[in-house]
Amino acid sequence: MPRAGANAARRGPLLAPQLESQPPISPAEGEAILRELASVFLSQAATSTGSVAGSDARAQQATGGDAVAQHEAMYRVLVEQIPAVVFIAYLDRGIGEAYVSPQIESALGFSQEEWLEDPIRWYQQIHPDDKGRWSVDAAHMLLTGDPLKASYRVIARDGRTVWFQCEAKMVRRPDGRPWFLHGVGFDISELKRTENVLQERTSALQNLSSRILRLQDEERRRIARELHDSLGQYLSALKMNIGVIRRTASNRIKKICSDSMRTLDRCITEVRTLSYLLHPPLLDEMGFAAASNWYIEGFAKRSGIEVTSNIPGTMERLPTAIEIVLFRVLQESLTNIHRHSGSLSADVHLGFDENLVSLQIKDRGRGMPAALVEKFHASGSGTGVGLAGMRERVNELGGRLELESDSQGTLVRGTIPLGQVAFAQED
């Protein structure tokens, strides 16, 4: 642990006026500053009363027109009624001049006298995992005068861990020298427990959502295969049978067969399209590049929207989970452009940056309200089930789905980490 003298040499006297700027404080230096402050309390202890009771006695002895004592008594009456621990510590006096409200006993099991008899009692009771952070925050307040606002865990006398929301401030004298610290600590343990429960339930819901999306992909793949292999084959067989009938039938029957053949062709086309939209076989057989370019071409024909694709035609296969998620982002984004944007064109770009793959889909439509975009980034809601589901899919893979929109159009960007994935760019 650094010596207090070494810290003072670097920072200047602890009780000096506020400096213009300070370099970052390390946990070790923060602890040294606090121990330096403790030495001030200890050195002044001989001239202090040594307890809150002594301070109370002096306040009671002040009679007549002693306004200071009256104000102090009123202050204590006030603070001892609120559900929080209040403290005051003069930086140039001994520990006997400090004050902590009696709520310290109900919160942590220490009496006022016990808490104040050791100038570093608070530091000793800070949870080991929070000591470094608390040292840095407290030392920063002492050196700069900035208020301290943070949450910490404190170990109670009986071993319980109590969460406190601490807010403290250093008051300076008119000449700029530090005078005293005052602050308040609220027991937020119940709030933290509730927060942890909510986090656990949120995590469970996210896991459930991710599992549902995976099952949805598997079901889509199964249905697509059934449509292609079963229904598609039955329709093809039916078409062949009608072809046989047409060759030997009368002119009237031939006409009926021809009409039936055209209807069957449309059915076969629709079944094939539906099968491919559910889960294109190219995605499994040849990967994202081939499947996405096939989809973009078909989408442009069906919608009349001109789509410019910048996806390498030849590239190394990505992990299967990433290819599926990217394809669903592409599907959902283009579908939204067709349904909502009013755009006549769109751009699709697939890029690689170190260990990331990024898919961007941009339109030139009417855009989205800023409030919806903000809500989407905050909670994933406000834009419908489709994009919310895509956000969950991307997040599950450690990536992020971003949305940018104004009156010039909307940009959807899905970025997913993938490790070292090589790809070949077409010349």
C-alpha positions in Angstrom: 0.0 0.0 0.0 1.4 3.5 -0.9 2.5 5.7 2.0 0.4 8.8 2.7 3.5 10.9 2.4 4.2 9.6 -1.1 0.7 10.4 -2.1 0.9 13.9 -0.7 4.1 14.5 -2.6 2.3 13.6 -5.9 -1.0 15.3 -5.1 0.0 18.1 -2.8 -1.5 18.5 0.8 -4.8 16.8 1.2 -6.4 19.9 2.6 -5.0 22.2 0.0 -7.4 24.3 -2.2 -9.0 22.5 -5.2 -6.6 22.0 -8.1 -7.6 22.8 -11.7 -7.2 19.2 -12.9 -6.1 15.9 -11.5 -4.7 12.8 -13.3 -6.7 9.6 -12.8 -6.6 8.1 -9.4 -5.6 4.4 -8.9 -7.3 2.3 -6.2 -4.0 2.2 -4.2 -3.7 5.9 -4.3 -7.4 6.3 -3.3 -6.8 4.1 -0.3 -3.7 6.1 0.7 -5.6 9.4 0.5 -8.3 7.9 2.8 -5.7 6.7 5.3 -4.1 10.2 5.2 -7.5 11.6 6.1 -7.8 9.0 8.9 -4.5 10.2 10.3 -6.0 13.7 10.6 -8.9 12.4 12.6 -6.5 10.4 14.9 -4.2 13.3 15.4 -7.0 15.5 16.6 -8.6 12.8 18.7 -6.9 14.0 21.9 -8.5 17.4 21.7 -12.0 16.1 20.8 -14.7 14.6 23.0 -14.3 11.3 21.3 -18.0 10.5 20.9 -21.3 11.7 19.6 -22.5 11.9 23.2 -19.7 14.4 23.9 -20.9 16.6 21.0 -24.4 16.3 22.3 -23.3 17.4 25.8 -21.6 20.5 24.4 -24.7 21.3 22.4 -26.8 21.0 25.5 -24.4 23.3 27.5 -24.9 26.0 24.9 -27.8 28.0 26.4 -29.3 31.4 25.8 -28.5 32.8 22.4 -26.2 30.1 21.1 -27.7 29.9 17.6 -25.2 27.4 16.3 -26.0 24.8 19.0 -29.7 25.3 18.4 -29.3 24.8 14.7 -27.3 21.7 15.3 -29.9 20.3 17.6 -32.6 21.0 15.1 -30.6 19.4 12.4 -30.2 16.2 14.4 -33.9 16.1 15.2 -34.6 16.3 11.5 -32.1 13.8 10.1 -32.8 11.2 12.8 -36.4 10.9 11.5 -35.5 10.0 7.9 -34.9 6.4 6.7 -31.3 6.9 5.9 -27.8 7.2 7.4 -26.6 10.8 7.5 -23.0 11.7 8.3 -20.8 14.8 8.7 -17.0 14.8 9.0 -14.8 17.9 9.4 -11.6 17.4 7.5 -9.5 19.5 9.9 -10.7 18.1 13.2 -10.6 14.8 15.0 -13.0 11.9 14.8 -14.8 13.2 17.9 -16.2 16.1 15.9 -17.7 13.7 13.3 -21.4 12.8 13.3 -23.4 9.8 12.1 -27.1 9.4 12.6 -28.4 6.6 14.9 -29.9 4.9 11.8 -26.4 3.3 11.4 -27.4 0.8 14.1 -30.6 -0.5 12.5 -28.8 -0.5 9.1 -25.5 -2.2 10.0 -25.7 -3.2 13.6 -23.1 -0.7 14.9 -23.9 2.0 17.5 -23.0 5.6 16.8 -20.1 5.4 19.2 -18.7 2.2 17.7 -18.9 3.5 14.2 -17.0 6.7 15.1 -14.4 5.2 17.3 -12.5 4.0 14.2 -11.8 6.6 11.5 -11.6 4.0 8.8 -14.6 1.9 10.0 -16.5 2.6 6.8 -13.7 1.5 4.6 -13.2 -1.7 6.6 -16.9 -2.6 6.2 -17.0 -1.9 2.5 -17.4 -5.2 0.5 -14.0 -6.4 -0.7 -15.2 -6.3 -4.3 -16.2 -2.7 -4.0 -13.2 -1.3 -2.0 -11.2 -0.3 -5.0 -14.0 1.5 -6.6 -15.1 3.3 -3.4 -11.5 4.4 -2.7 -11.2 5.9 -6.2 -14.6 7.7 -5.9 -14.0 9.0 -2.4 -10.5 10.2 -3.2 -11.7 11.9 -6.4 -14.3 13.8 -4.3 -11.6 14.9 -1.8 -9.2 16.1 -4.4 -11.6 17.8 -6.8 -14.7 18.6 -4.8 -17.0 16.8 -7.2 -20.0 15.2 -5.5 -19.9 11.5 -5.0 -23.0 9.5 -6.2 -22.7 5.7 -6.4 -23.9 2.4 -5.0 -21.8 0.2 -2.8 -22.1 -3.0 -0.7 -21.3 -2.8 3.0 -20.8 -5.7 5.3 -23.0 -5.4 8.5 -21.9 -6.5 11.9 -23.8 -9.9 11.5 -22.2 -10.6 8.1 -25.1 -9.4 6.0 -24.4 -7.6 2.8 -26.3 -4.3 2.6 -26.5 -2.2 -0.5 -26.2 1.6 0.0 -26.9 4.4 -2.5 -24.4 7.0 -1.2 -24.5 10.7 -2.0 -21.8 12.9 -0.5 -20.4 16.3 -1.0 -17.3 18.3 0.2 -18.0 21.8 1.5 -15.1 24.3 1.2 -14.3 27.4 3.2 -14.5 30.8 1.5 -10.8 30.6 0.8 -11.2 27.4 -1.1 -9.8 25.0 1.6 -11.8 21.9 2.4 -14.0 22.2 5.4 -16.2 19.2 5.9 -17.9 16.3 4.2 -21.6 15.6 4.5 -23.7 13.0 2.9 -26.4 10.4 3.2 -26.7 6.7 2.6 -29.9 5.0 1.6 -30.4 1.2 2.1 -31.4 -0.1 -1.3 -30.9 -3.7 -0.6 -34.5 -4.6 -1.3 -34.4 -2.6 -4.5 -31.3 -4.5 -5.6 -32.9 -7.9 -4.7 -35.9 -6.9 -6.9 -33.5 -5.7 -9.6 -31.7 -9.1 -9.5 -35.0 -11.0 -9.7 -36.1 -8.9 -12.7 -32.7 -9.5 -14.4 -33.0 -13.2 -13.8 -36.6 -13.2 -15.2 -35.5 -11.0 -18.2 -32.7 -13.4 -18.9 -35.0 -16.3 -18.7 -37.5 -14.6 -21.1 -34.6 -13.8 -23.5 -33.5 -17.4 -23.4 -37.1 -18.5 -24.0 -37.4 -16.0 -26.9 -34.2 -17.2 -28.4 -35.3 -20.9 -28.1 -38.6 -20.0 -29.8 -36.8 -18.3 -32.7 -34.6 -21.3 -33.1 -37.6 -23.7 -33.0 -39.3 -21.4 -35.5 -36.3 -21.8 -37.9 -36.4 -25.5 -37.5 -40.1 -25.6 -38.1 -39.8 -23.4 -41.2 -37.1 -25.7 -42.5 -39.3 -28.8 -41.9 -42.4 -27.2 -43.5 -40.3 -26.0 -46.5 -39.0 -29.5 -47.0 -42.5 -31.0 -46.8 -43.9 -28.5 -49.3 -41.0 -29.2 -51.7 -40.7 -32.9 -51.3 -44.3 -33.9 -50.7 -46.8 -31.4 -52.0 -44.6 -30.3 -54.8 -44.1 -33.9 -55.9 -47.8 -34.7 -55.7 -48.6 -31.6 -57.9 -45.9 -32.6 -60.4 -47.4 -36.2 -60.6 -50.8 -34.8 -61.0 -49.6 -32.6 -63.9 -48.1 -35.7 -65.6 -51.3 -37.6 -65.3 -53.3 -34.7 -66.8 -50.7 -34.6 -69.6 -51.4 -38.3 -70.4 -55.2 -37.7 -70.4 -54.9 -34.7 -72.7 -53.0 -36.7 -75.3 -55.9 -39.3 -75.7 -58.9 -37.1 -74.9 -61.4 -35.3 -77.1 -61.0 -31.7 -78.0 -63.3 -30.6 -75.2 -61.4 -32.6 -72.6 -58.1 -31.4 -74.0 -59.2 -27.8 -73.4 -60.1 -28.6 -69.8 -56.8 -30.4 -69.3 -54.9 -27.4 -70.7 -56.7 -25.1 -68.3 -55.9 -27.5 -65.5 -52.3 -27.7 -66.5 -52.0 -23.9 -66.3 -53.5 -23.9 -62.8 -51.2 -26.6 -61.7 -48.2 -24.7 -63.0 -49.3 -21.7 -60.9 -49.8 -24.0 -57.9 -46.3 -25.5 -58.3 -44.7 -22.1 -58.7 -46.5 -20.8 -55.5 -45.6 -23.9 -53.5 -41.9 -23.6 -54.6 -41.9 -19.9 -53.8 -43.5 -20.4 -50.4 -41.0 -23.2 -49.7 -38.1 -21.0 -50.6 -39.3 -18.1 -48.5 -39.8 -20.3 -45.5 -36.3 -21.6 -45.8 -34.4 -21.4 -49.1 -32.5 -24.7 -49.8 -29.7 -22.5 -51.1 -29.0 -21.3 -47.6 -28.2 -24.8 -46.5 -26.5 -25.9 -49.7 -24.5 -22.9 -50.9 -24.6 -20.3 -48.0 -25.8 -16.8 -47.4 -24.4 -15.1 -50.5 -26.2 -17.4 -53.0 -29.4 -17.4 -51.0 -29.5 -13.7 -50.4 -28.8 -12.8 -54.0 -31.5 -15.3 -55.1 -34.0 -13.7 -52.7 -33.1 -10.1 -53.7 -33.6 -10.9 -57.4 -37.0 -12.5 -56.7 -38.0 -9.7 -54.3 -37.2 -7.0 -56.9 -39.4 -8.8 -59.5 -42.3 -9.3 -57.2 -42.3 -5.8 -55.6 -41.1 -3.6 -58.5 -38.5 -2.1 -56.1 -35.0 -1.7 -57.6 -32.5 -3.4 -55.3 -28.8 -2.9 -55.6 -26.9 -5.8 -54.0 -23.3 -5.5 -52.9 -22.9 -9.0 -51.5 -19.8 -11.0 -52.7 -20.9 -13.8 -55.0 -18.1 -16.0 -53.8 -17.1 -16.0 -50.1 -16.3 -18.5 -47.5 -19.3 -20.0 -45.6 -20.2 -18.2 -42.4 -21.3 -20.1 -39.3 -24.8 -21.5 -39.9 -26.4 -19.5 -37.1 -25.0 -16.3 -38.5 -26.1 -17.1 -42.0 -29.6 -17.7 -40.8 -29.8 -14.5 -38.8 -28.4 -12.4 -41.6 -30.9 -13.9 -44.0 -33.8 -13.2 -41.7 -32.6 -9.6 -41.2 -32.5 -9.2 -45.0 -36.0 -10.7 -45.4 -37.6 -8.6 -42.7 -35.9 -5.4 -43.8 -36.9 -5.8 -47.5 -40.5 -6.8 -46.5 -40.8 -3.6 -44.4 -39.5 -1.5 -47.2 -42.2 -2.9 -49.5 -45.0 -2.6 -47.0 -44.2 0.7 -45.2 -41.5 2.9 -46.8 -42.9 3.9 -50.1 -39.3 3.7 -51.5 -38.7 2.7 -55.1 -35.2 1.6 -54.5 -33.0 0.0 -51.8 -29.3 -0.9 -51.3 -28.0 -4.0 -49.6 -24.4 -4.2 -48.5 -22.4 -7.0 -46.8 -19.1 -5.9 -45.3 -16.4 -7.4 -43.1 -14.4 -5.5 -40.5 -11.7 -7.4 -38.6 -13.8 -10.0 -36.7 -17.2 -8.6 -37.6 -19.7 -9.1 -40.4 -22.1 -6.3 -41.1 -25.3 -6.3 -43.2 -26.8 -3.0 -44.2 -30.2 -2.4 -45.9 -31.1 1.2 -46.8 -34.1 2.6 -48.5 -35.1 6.1 -49.8 -38.6 6.2 -48.4 -40.5 8.3 -46.0 -38.6 7.3 -42.9 -39.8 6.5 -39.4 -40.7 8.8 -36.5 -37.7 9.6 -34.2 -39.7 8.5 -31.2 -40.1 5.0 -32.6 -36.4 4.7 -33.4 -35.5 5.8 -29.9 -38.0 3.3 -28.4 -36.5 0.5 -30.5 -33.0 1.2 -29.4 -34.1 1.5 -25.7 -36.3 -1.6 -25.5 -36.5 -3.3 -28.9 -40.2 -2.3 -29.1 -42.2 0.1 -31.1 -41.4 -1.2 -34.6 -43.5 -4.3 -34.7 -42.7 -8.0 -34.0 -40.5 -8.6 -37.0 -37.6 -6.2 -36.2 -37.9 -6.9 -32.5 -37.4 -10.6 -33.3 -34.4 -9.8 -35.5 -32.9 -7.7 -32.6 -33.3 -10.7 -30.3 -31.6 -13.0 -32.9 -28.7 -10.6 -33.4 -28.2 -10.0 -29.7 -28.2 -13.7 -29.0 -25.1 -14.0 -31.2 -23.4 -11.1 -29.4 -24.1 -8.6 -32.1 -26.3 -5.5 -32.4 -29.1 -4.4 -34.6 -29.2 -0.6 -35.3 -31.9 1.5 -36.9 -31.3 5.0 -38.4 -34.1 6.9 -40.0 -35.0 10.4 -41.2 -37.0 12.0 -44.0 -34.5 10.7 -46.5 -35.0 7.0 -45.7 -34.2 4.3 -43.2 -31.1 2.2 -42.6 -31.1 -1.1 -40.8 -27.6 -2.4 -39.8 -27.0 -5.8 -38.3 -23.4 -6.4 -36.9 -22.3 -9.8 -35.6 -18.9 -10.9 -34.3 -17.6 -14.0 -36.1 -13.9 -14.5 -35.4 -11.5 -15.1 -38.2 -13.6 -15.7 -41.3 -11.9 -15.5 -44.6 -13.8 -14.6 -47.8 -13.0 -14.1 -51.4 -14.2 -10.9 -53.1 -15.0 -11.1 -56.7 -12.9 -8.9 -59.0 
